[in-house]
C-alpha cells in the first residue's frame, strides 16, 4: 500500500514508565497503524493484516510514492497497483484514515511521478512548475477527488507534513498554500461531509528541528488551518536531541493548545513512534528504550483521552530490522531512525508499549 522507501530516501537511558490510573471503561479515539510491513514476505504481510484486524479499530494507509501527474490532469486511468492501493478497505468495524501528499519524501519540492510503478521522475510539463501553476492545481485536485472517491475514508489527509516545506524551501510556501487551499475547497465542494485535513510535523512546529523558526511555524500553520477540518500531527520525539529524556509529562500539551488556537478543531495523530532501542544513524546516536517507549505511549494515550482525540496512529506495528537490512547505502542508514518504533518486536513478541496499547484498546470507543 505505502512505500516507506520514499520516506527513507528523504530522509537512552533506561527509564521507568510512570503508573497511570485507568478507571475509565471507554475511550473517545480510534487506534491504528499504517500499512507498513516488517518485511517483504507473505508471512510479514500476513502479520500486518492480522495486527490491524486484532489489535486496532482503524487503519491508516498512506500514498507516499508520488502522484500520477499527467494521468490526473488528463483524466486517464491509473496503474493497477495504484488503483489497488486506493481501493484498500479496512476490516469490518474499522475506520479509515487515508493520506496523500503533493510533496516529495524530504518535503523540499514536488512529489515524484506514480506511473506503472511509484517514485518515478517528474515528467513534462510538470517538472519545474510551481505548486500554484494551473496544471499542477488541476492535476492534484483531480487526484485528491479520485482518491477520496475510491477510498471513501472517514478522515482524509491531503498534505503530509507541509510545514517541513516551509522550513526547507520557504520560497515555495506561498504557492503550496494556494495548492492546498484549492484542493481542500474542491474536495469539500463535492463532498461537504468529508473530514479533510493535513498533518503537521510536531518537532518542526515546536522549533525542535535544526534551523526551524518556531514562531513562523506556528503562525503559518494556524493560517493554513483555515482550510482544514482537524488539527493533525506526526510525532516522533526520539528524532530530536532537544526533546528531554525522560519525556516530560506535559509534552503533549502543545497539541491541545494549538487546536484551541485554531478555533477548537478536533485532534488526530496521523503517525507517531518512539524507538525502543538506541540506534546509530551514521555517526549520530538516537536514544530509546522499551521503558521510554512505554512512557511515550502512556503519555500519548492519556493526552488523547483527556483532550478527546479522534484517532491515534503508531506508524509501524512491528520492528522491521529485516526490511532495513534489505536496503543499502544512505537509505539503509536512515532506515534505522524508525526501525524499532514498532509496538511488537519483529519476532511477534509484545513490548511494554504494546501492553499500554492493549489496555486502551480494550476500552469501548465512544466516538466515531
SELOVEX-964356 format. One record per atom (N, C-alpha, C): x negated, y, z negated. Coordinates in steps of 0.001 Angstrom, whole numbers, padded with zeros to 6 digits, always signed. Each point is the difference from the previous one (the first is absolute). Layout:
N
XYZ...
***
This chain:
368
-000840-001201+000000+000840+001201+000000-000869+001242+000000-000881+000123-000991-000834+001182-000052-001434-000394+000274-000863+000966+000280-001392-000258+000305-000877+000816-000929-000395-000610-001112-000837+000711-000966-001364+000322+000603-000369-000697+001101-001255+000329+000643-000051+001459+000380+001153+000545+000374+000030+001415+000382-000336+000883-001179+000513-000373-001177-000304+000778-001193-001459-000176-000390-000495-001258+000080-001374-000270-000382-000967+000718+000916+000347+000072+001289-000847+000719+000940-000026+001468-000364+001054+000498-000597+000087+001394-000408-000596+000250-001356-000065-000632-000180-000695+000274-001207-001240-000878-000072-002555-004824-020028+000553+000464-001072-000233-000721-001240+000129+000867-000384-000064-000529-001356+001260-000778-000305-000156-001075-000812+001179-000764-000411+000760+000792-001044+001328+000151+000197+000806+000782-000927+001237-000762-000366+000449+000198-001181+001176-000722-000461+001261+000670+000503+000917-000806+000519+001292+000546+000438+000828+000354-001221+000676+001140+000024+000783+000410-001163+001257-000833-000136+000533-000026-001175+001263-000706-000229+001146+000967+000253+000904-000367+000893+001150+000831+000332+001269-000734-000396+000856+000668-000732+001290-000604-000331+000860-000073+001251+000706-001094+000179+000858-000193+001155+001397-000417-000462+000752+000906-000616+001297-000386-000539+001084-000113+001060-000208+000656+001157+001061+000060+001002+000119-001323+000738+001194-000269+000490+000235-001198+000806+000222+000363+001461-000119+001293+000325+000200+000458+001367-001165+000889+000424-000069+000277+001296-000967+000947+000552+000667+000734+001149-000418+001244+000283+000645+000768+001063-000647-000168+001366-001141-000664+000071-000802-000004+001221-000157-001411+000568-000197-000051+001315-000341-001248+000693-001507-000219-000057-000419-001261+000190-001407-000369-000112-000392-000849+001198-001105+000366+000654-000394-000757+001185-001454+000172+000367-000362-000608+001119-001354+000066+000561+000119+000213+001503-001137+000314+000632-000043+000071+001451-000160-001417+000561-000151-000093+001310-000138-001303+000631-001464-000317+000296-000875+000340-000934-001429-000233+000174-000371-001352-000608-000439-000986+000819-000274-001350-000507-001405-000123-000578-000268-001047-000782-001333-000201-000561-001008-000583+000979+000480-000493+001140-000907-000572+000998+000779-000144+001303-000713-000347+001071+000637-000154+001305+000269-001467+000294+000727-000644-000902+000347-001409+000163+001490-000173-000235+000543-001105+000501+001415-000279-000234+000297-000141-001488-000928-000591-000735+000192-000161-001448+000078+001358-000686-000873+000929+000409-000002+001326-000614+001282+000756+000333+000463-000121+001234+001256+000652+000374+001156-000571-000810-000017-001317-000193+001064-000633-000795-000041+000484-001447-001191+000216-000547-000121+000541-001355+000640+001377-000090-000265+000839+000999+000576+001343+000033+001523-000054+000064+000523-000819+000899+001452-000107+000161+000641-000466-001306-000615-000978-000643+000536-000534-001252-000054+001045-001111-001087+000779-000038-000119+001030-001029+001112+001025+000137+000238+000471+001206+001052+000997+000200+001356-000562-000385+000254-001253+000340+001296-000606-000307+000199-000205-001493-001063-000391-000711+000140-000421-001390-000443+001040-001020-000887+000924+000370-000595+000921-000971+000317+001465+000299+000941+000251+000923+000352+001357+000391+001504+000096+000230+000500+001227+000063+001365+000198+000482+000044+001069+001085-001152+000227+000641-000091+000844+001185-001266-000388+000749-000122+000446+001244-001221-000166+000782-000335+001323+000657-001297+000208+000299-000446+001309+000487-000953-000129+001186+000477-000474+001153-000870-000078+001179-000445+001370+000471-001214+000060+000538-000570+001246+000505-000558-000249+001399+000302+000883+000931-000588-000062+001333-001241+000885-000017-001171-000634-000106-001252+000738-000139-000868-000088+001248+000446-000696+001020-000847-000230+001166+000169+000992+001117+000790+001051-000197+000132+001010+001028+001434+000259+000404+000150+000750+001072+001291+000393+000558-000004-000355+001487+001061-000571+000530+000077-000248+001446+000327+001311+000725-000979+000839+000169+000231+001363+000449+000695+000097+001363-000557-000556+001092+000672+000175+001287+001340-000704+000081+000099-001193-000605+001264-000736+000023+001092+000774-000732-000368+000626-001106+000990+000772-000753+000431+001237+000764-000936+000637+000667+000334+001193+000774+000950-000337+001155-000268-001139+000665+000774-000362+001194+001205-000874-000296+000163-000419-001256+001094-000899-000331-000190-001401+000538-001251-000427+000142-000307-001322+000545-000067-001041-001117+000056-001304+000342-000041-001055-001020-001335-000008-000749+000074-000436-001253-001200-000209-000801-000494-001440+000183-001202-000258-000494-000544-001354+000063+000802-000928-000904-000075-001287+000299+000727-000986-000806-000478+000032-001444-001296+000205-000205-000527+000014-001371+000546+001178-000781+000004+001186+000618+000522+001168-000702+001496-000145-000248+000729-000485+000984+001435-000226-000204+000240-000953-001163-000829-001024-000114+000133-000927-001122-000250+000673-001329-001003+000877-000045-000292+000715-001238+001138+000951-000371+000555+000670+000989+001084+000943-000264+001275-000713-000453+000149-001242+000408+001226-000738-000303-000070-000771-001316-001092+000156-000756-000119-000734-001268+001187+000275-000912+000514-001056-000609+001050+000124-000994-000453-000696-001286+000230+000627-001152-000408-000620-001266+000957-001124-000386-000341-000773-001024+000915-001044-000463+001330+000580-000472+000994-000834-000030+001336+000426-000437-000078+000616-001388+000691+001124-000182+000022+000685-001281-001150+000959-000214-000960+000032+000923-001145+000894-000103+000259+001280+000782-000500+001121-000503+000027+001263+000716-001244+000114+000887+000043+000999+000908-001081+000158+000970-000488+001443+000035-001314+000179-000212-000697+001259+000223-000855-000190+001243+000240+000800+001040-000730-000160+001262-000791+001268+000269-001296-000166+000357-000894+001144+000174-000627+000009+001389+000017+001180+000629-000745+000242+001222-000807+001275-000201-000971+000246+000887-000803+001203-000131-000585+000445+001320-000175+001304+000152-000569+000572+001220-001495+000250-000120-000605-000382-001154-001412+000276-000243-000848-001259+000127-001280+000207+000309-000923-001127+000041-000330-000473-001411-000820-001033-000083-000243-000649-001277-000658+000902-001027-000885+000886+000464-000691+000890-000934+000704+001338-000144+001182+000138+000637+000847+001191-000131-000721+001271+000462-000765-000133+001097-000700+001164+000551+000601+000466+001317+000903-000782+000577+000561+000354+001295+001101-000970+000401+000281-000025+001288+001121-000766+000526-000218-001501-000129+001092-000722-000262-000039-001459-000096-000415-000613+001329-000649-001163-000035-000363-000673+001248+001239-000493+000741-000239-000625+001129+001075-000477+000863+000320-001463-000323+001288-000305-000105+000437-001396-000115+000513-000414+001377-000814-000773+000713+000387-000511+001317+000491-001434-000186-000610-000958+000704+000332-001400-000268-000528-000416-001359-001113+000601-000387-000555-000175-001343-000193+001380-000611-000306+000024-001287-000107+001269-000712-001403+000570+000048-000120+001229-000517-001287+000678-000148-000765+000147+001308+000703+000355+001065-000613+000252+001289-000282+001494+000161-000927+000373+000904-000291+001427+000221+001252+000766+000424+000075+001245-000429+001136+000847+000360-000045+000272+001502+001058-000290+000718-000025+000170+001459+000346+001416+000429-000245+000284+001277+000469+001247+000592+001532-000080+000094+000690+001100-000162-000515+001361-000210-000177+000372-001461+000110-000973-000907+000070+000327-001427-001342+000337-000625-001079-000589+000525-001315+000260-000586-000315+001492+000048-000269+000555-001154-000364+001403-000081+001157+000959-000182+001232-000491+000053+001142+000889-000182+000186+000355-001475+000571+001151-000260+000335+000404-001365+001253-000734-000458+000156-000088-001314+001157-000701-000548+001319+000659+000391-000014+001292+000242+001244+000672+000345+000217+000143+001506-000841-000650+000815+000257-000035+001437+001339-000683+000245+000768+000503+000939+001353-000510+000237+000003-001498+000304-001051-000482+000702-000052-001427+000332-000268-000844-001238-000859+000474-000885-000277-000721-001245+001248-000030-000875+000653+001147-000122+001204+000070-000826+001077-000926+000539+000217+000017+001299+001044-000859+000565-000342-001467-000179-001268-000369+000260-000392-001403-000134+000157-000479-001444-000469+000816-000956+000040-000472-001390+001424-000021-000552+000796+001003+000340+001391-000034-000467+000739-001182+000610-000265-000306+001265+000618-001183+000610-000443-001271-000720-001293-000083-000337-000502-001171-000717+000673-000125-001358+000129+001108-000708+000642-000040-001312+001449-000462+000118+000711+000502+000979+001398-000407+000179+000102-001475+000340-000863-000479+000884+000039-001417+000368-000407-000889-001171-000979+000448-000800-000409-000765-001169+001127-000082-001019+000687+001118-000228+001111-000015-000948+001121-000895+000508+000324+000101+001263+001090-000811+000560-000302-001493-000078-001272-000360+000177-000373-001411-000035-000031-000549-001417-000485+000799-000943-000207-000508-001356+001143+000292-000954+000740+001081+000240+001086+000432-000882-000422-000037-001474-001067+000714-000340-000532-000086-001359+000850+000753-001006-000192-000320-001265+000627+000743-001087-000725+001322-000237-001309+000003+000252-000812+001216-000078-000942-000011+001198-000235+001167+000596-000748+000078+001249-001077+001070-000123-001266-000429+000032-001144+000909-000045-000448+000297+001422-000051+001285+000361-000393+000403+001349-001385+000646+000033-000695+000009-001131-001356+000535-000067-000724-000590-001187-001165-000601+000235-000762-000670-001054-001182+000880-000397+000048+000522-001208-001076+000796-000594-000463+001171+000884+000920+000819+000498-000437+001122+000840-000807+001047-000752+000084+000010-001339-000802+000992-000719-001490-000270+000101-000389-001207+000427-001418-000240+000280-000410+000755+001256+000883+000072+001004-000274+000808+001194-000192+001458-000379+000813+000493-000922-000131+001378-000457-001410+000272-000503-000590-000964-000695-001352+000171-000533-001072-000254+001057+000211-001013+000846-001043-000410+000940-000047+000857+001254+001169+000413+000488+000083+000736+001266+001014+001130-000152-000319+001008-000803+000998+001038-000304+000515+000738+001228-000800+000082+001055+000449+000716+001193+001190-000695+000664+000127-001309-000218+001096-000761+000608+001266+000031-000844-000086+000528-001205+001120-000098-000933+001261+000725+000469-000056+001246+000458+001242+000655+000430+000737-000767+001096-000743-000549+000961+000642-000760+001071+000601-001294-000539-000698-000632-000948+000553-001221-000584+001296+000297-000748+000051+001099-000722+001233+000356-000707+001173+000143+000966-000263+000567+001165+001056+000113+001003+000465-001383+000454-000955-000894+000259+000357-001365+000399+000838-000680-001075-000415+000138-001241+000758-000632-001091+001413+000566-000078+000115+001305+000034+001327+000622-000098+000904-000459+001129-000508-000005+001220+000812-000394+001146+000423-001468-000096-000898-000846-000490+000334-001424-000132+001047-000209-001073-000190+000647-001141+000984-000097-001080+001375+000454+000483+000049+001133+000670+001280+000534+000464+000659-000918+001019-000802-000620+000880+000562-000893+001008+000631-001236-000631-000702-000582-000984+000540-001194-000661+001247+000356-000801-000047+001091-000734+001149+000380-000825+001207+000415+000847-000247+000588+001171+001117+000380+000856+000756-001229+000490-000740-001041+000379+000657-001202+000502+000479-000894-001131-000748-000022-001110+000337-000880-001127+000009+000829-001287+001044+000743-000242+000035+000885-001176-000170-000745-001313+000392-001272-000033-000081-000767-001244-001414-000516-000275-000897+000105+000972-001358-000523-000170-000738+000751-001095-000780-000735-000778-000866+000610-001004-001408+000065+000592-000365+001183+000487-001213+000212+000783-001006+000785-000832-001259-000403+000044-000996+000633-000861-001397-000191+000581-001000+000445-000720-001409-000222+000326-000720-000334-001296-001161-000614+000109-000753-000338-001208-001141+000981-000211-000343+000210-001261-001036+000953-000404-001118-000755-000711-001230+000190+000447-001146-000556-000712-000148+000716-001339+000202-000732-001088+000006+000620-001324-001345+000627-000345-001095-000681+000317-001306+000530-000386-000317+001287+000746+000425+000108+001260-000184+001262+000715+000878+001096-000596+001242-000331-000289+000903+000991-000587-000570+000571-001290-000622-000854-000787-000524+000418-001297-001400+000599+000078-000575+000072+001189-001359+000528+000127-001051-000940-000529+000297-001311-000021-000926-000993-000532-000788-000704+001093+000039+000542+001214-000829-000460+001106-000990+001108+000357-001159-000385+000469-001083+000956+000231+000408+001104+000971-000233+001245-000401+000205+001134+000868+001443+000401+000236+000921-000501-000812+001423+000272+000213+000432+001174-000871+000799+000889+000587+000549+001164-000695+001365-000381-000570+000074-000236-001304+001239-000471-000613+001124+001021+000136-000310+001283-000110+001041+001034+000112+000595+000004+001405-000844-000109+001007+000488-000064+001373+000832-001253+000222-000478-001105-000535+000738-001257+000149+001409+000118-000578+000108+000500-001204+001311+000107-000634+000900+000959+000775-000550+001120+000403+000799+000989+000729+000525-000571+001315-000864-000639+000770+000414-000506+001304+000902-001222-000110-000251-000857-000993+000873-001170-000148+001396+000415-000471+000073+000972-000873+001314+000486-000415+000733+000645+001179-000726+000670+000870+000632+000584+001178+000506-001100+000936-000802-001039+000205+000411-001095+000883+001176-000779-000576+000167+000062-001314+001121-000702-000631+001356+000552+000433+000037+001147+000657+001263+000491+000555+000569-000987+001018-000873-000806+000569+000416-000996+000981-000318-001403-000517+000508-000272-001171-000148-001317-000610+001126-000206-001004+000533-001196-000047+001078-000311-000936-000513-000530-001327-001310-000238-000087-000578-000576-001208-001416+000522-000186-000511-000121-001219-001409+000237-000308-000666-001368-000155-000837-000370+000965-000556-001351+000077-001522+000091-000013-000644-000932-000718-001433+000083-000228-000712-001315+000294-001257+000122+000459-000934-001132+000002-001028+000276-001096-000261-001008-000835-000772+000244-001224-001016-001125-000196-001296+000353+000038-001086-000947-000239-001029+000665-000918+000243+000048-001304-000866+000781-000890-001453-000459-000040-000253-001284+000235-001365-000513-000134-000938+000525+001083+000559+000617+001062-000843+000446+001101-000643+001356-000247+000271+000621-001144-000618+001285-000331-000728-000100-001335-001240+000438-000023-000742+000049-001255+000546+001074-000934+000785+000920+000517+000526+001084-000826+001230-000410-000806+000514-001187+000236+001112-000507-000806-000582-000676-001235+000389+000417-001198-000589-000576-001219+000307-001489-000130-000904-000687-000687+000212-001397-000391-000198-000089-001511+000940-000585-000739+001256-000577+000468+000946+001056+000566+000926-000440+000822+000949+000910+000627+000817+000700-001079+000079+001329+000038+000743+000726-001046+001476-000380-000012+000581+000004-001186+001408-000378-000138+000929+000933+000763-000431+001267+000216+000852+000962+000696-000360+000141+001480-000758-000939+000547-000492+000141+001366+001125+000239+000999+001110-000711-000136+001072+000074+000993+000959+001172-000219-000284+000867-000951+000862+001160-000202+000023+000914+001217-001074+000003+000788-000040+000870+001177+001098-000357+001001+000389-001273+000042+001044-000429+000937+001320+000695-000335+000392-000069-001253+001238+000639-000454-000067+001510+000198-001135+000596-000342-000129+001451+000108+000129+000454+001455-000625-000739+000913+000074+000371+001413+001427-000154+000523+000654-001115-000329+001367-000224+000472+000940+001077-000510-000185+000432-001248+000832+001070-000543-000268+001314+000729-001271+000281+000287-000337+001230+000718+000563-000009+001419+000184-001189+000556+000557-000138+001349+001516+000042+000009+000608+000279-001142+001447+000104-000050+000694-001201-000600-000751-000817-000742+000613-001172-000617+000188-001156+000968-000916-000161+000943+000098-001077+000983-000199-001358-000677+000698-001050+000495-000269-001362-000478-001454-000380+000256-000513-000922-000799-001423-000361+000014-000181-001424+000498-001082-000229+000736-000398-001341+000386-001510-000124+000033-000506-001214-000172-001425-000305+000179-000082-000995+001148-000480+000457+001146+000028-000801+001218-001152-000972+000123-001094+000271-000687-001138-000921-000059-000845+000389-001196-000600-000991-000638-000784+000286-001186-000877-001199-000304-000932+000198-000917-000859-001098-000410-001115+000471-000902-000603-000982-000677-001118+000257-000907-000853-001263-000010-001296+000140+000276-000850-001180+000099-000154-000691-001354-000008-001317+000021-000176-000773-001231-001454-000431-000187-000878+000473+000882-001421-000322-000099-000820+001203+000390-001198+000104-000569-000970+000964+000509-000396-000426+001412-000090+000966+000910-000408-000312+001371-001015+001038+000461-000840-000418+000936-000935+000911+000633+000493+000275+001408+000150+001275+000316+000372+000424+001348-001249+000638+000589-000802-000806+000667-001334+000427+000367-000816+000171-001264-000481+001221-000234-000765+000292-001218+000853+000645-001076+001312+000088+000237+000893+000699-000918+000772-001002-000849-000122+000070-001321+000769-000915-000852+001393+000548-000289+000984-000890+000021+001344+000309-000478+000291-000954-001147+000687+000499-001020+000114-000745-001238+001427-000463-000261+000099-001211-000523+001300-000540-000349-000147-001262-000812+001087-000460-000554+000017-001222-000789+001431-000504-000043+000220-001279-000341+001369-000479-000137+000811+000800-001014-000634+000364-001119+000725+000781-001008+000297+001407+000498-000953+000607+000728+000238+001322+000549+001115-000007+001029+000062-001037+000810+001082-000118+000974+001345-000191-000699+000016-000792-001058+001245-000211-000748+000471+001307-000650-000938+000781-000534+000378+001292-000578+000594+000902+001073-000625+000030+001160+000534+000782+001117+001437-000401+000303+000262-001307+000070+001355-000455+000329+000982+000345-001118-000424-000126-001241+000864+000386-001119+000396+001475+000106-000993+000848+000219+000276+001435+000048+000857+000363+001212-000275-000619+001141+000769+000290+001204+001462-000398-000164+000245-001212-000460+001378-000465-000100+000751+000681-001140-000710+000363-001068+000649+000768-001069+000420+001382+000515-000864+000636+000806+000363+001284+000586+001150-000158+000986+000000-001095+000759+001074-000259+000958+001337-000169-000706-000022-000617-001178+001231-000134-000785+000426+001349-000572-000942+000703-000579+000315+001283-000643+000541+001014+000992-000628+000079+001153+000343+001036+000979+000872-000527+001133+000472-001217-000132+000981-000598+000902-000455+000028+001461-001181-000600+000236-000463-000150+001368+000997-000864+000774-000013+000145+001316+000824-000849+000856-000698-001320+000311-001338+000036+000124-000737-001227+000314-001458+000159-000400-000647-001152-000224-001436-000072-000275-000570-001119+000858-001034+000308+000776-000644-000977+000874-001458-000148-000409-000423-001232-000291-001416-000303-000140-000476-000475+001368-001063+000594+000516-000310-000232+001414-000116-001481+000335-000814-000737-000732-000226-001393+000350+000400-000913-001144+000683-001102+000287+000357-000917-001084-001194-000823-000479-000921-000336+000913-001132-000878-000310-001321+000704+000298-001034-000326-000791-001348+000383+000389-000304-000619+001367-000816+000681+000787-000243-000530+001343-001493-000023+000356-000823-000541-000907-001426-000083+000296-000286-000909+001190+000841-001027+000221-000204-000867+001161+000184+000783+001293+000981+000856+000036+000212+000848+001167-001129+001010+000158-000420+000603-001105-001089+000979+000057-001260-000625+000563-000273-001244-000377-001230-000654+000475+000059-000339+001484+001142+000054+000608+000109-000186+001447-000439+001252+000760-000041+001122-000699-000342+001268+000629-001508+000175+000046-000446+001052+000653-001440+000246+000107-000267+001497-000015-001240+000351-000255-000440+001382+000082+000697+000917-000985+000249+001236+000464+000611+001007-000860+001409-000388-000418+000711-000698+000873+001365-000400-000334-000004-000922-001210-000918-000969-000001-000097-000909-001148-000398+000759-001265-000929+000929+000125-000433+000777-001169+001184+000731-000622+000768+000680+000838+001127+000767-000513+001120-000891-000529+000101-001211+000538+001079-000896-000419-000041-000304-001490-001192+000030-000584-000098-000338-001420+000732+000997-000892+000294+001196+000510+000711+000996-000803+001321-000562-000515+000713-000763+000855+001344-000482-000334+000095-001507-000210-001122-000710+000184+000053-001460+000041+000578-000603-001274-000293+000569-001147+000434-000578-001274+001135+000792-000647+000821+000626+000829+001173+000719-000501+001239-000883-000066-000118-001273+000338+001143-000896-000057+000483-000246-001418+001272-000348-000121+000555-000401-001289-000347-001448-000329-000361-000739+001049-000406-001404-000130-001403-000155+000564-000756-000927-000569-001274-000342+000612+000262-000736+001311-000992-000087+000841+000187-000640+001299+000332-001478-000116-000323-000604-001149+000345-001415-000214+001409-000196-000542+000747+001107-000124+001381-000096-000451+000185+000155-001498-001053+000193-000746+000120+000177-001456+000381+001437-000327+000928+000155-000932+000481+001330-000370-001029+000726-000867-000144+001302+000237-000824+000859-000844+000871+000593-001107-000605+000624-001002+000813+000675-001027+000967+001023+000574-000372+000706+001070+000910+000969+000614+001249-000673+000537-000135-001243+000440+001157-000730+000515+000973-000320-001119-000511-000223-001179+000874-000245-001146+000837+001241-000303-000622+001180+000106+000750+001245-000178+001066+000127+001093-000402-000249+001229+000912+000071+001142+001211-000902-000225-000224-001232-000387+001097-000958-000172+000919+000403-001153-000569+000618-001018+000823+000427-001129+001038+001030+000440-000417+000920+000867+000938+000986+000535+000922-000607+001053-000533-000860+000843+000811-000593+001051+001146-000808-000570-000183-000580-001158+001056-000812-000617+001197+000829-000437-000181+001301-000064+001103+000873-000428+000925+000291+001180+001253+000113-000260+000985+000245+001056-000147+001409+000531-000069+000119+001339-000127+001318+000617+001358+000675+000038+000034+001285-000342+001290+000702-000174+000258+001019+001093-000938+000212+000935+000198+001000+001047-000515-000556+001308+000513+000536+001092-000450-000430+001313-000830+001068+000695
***
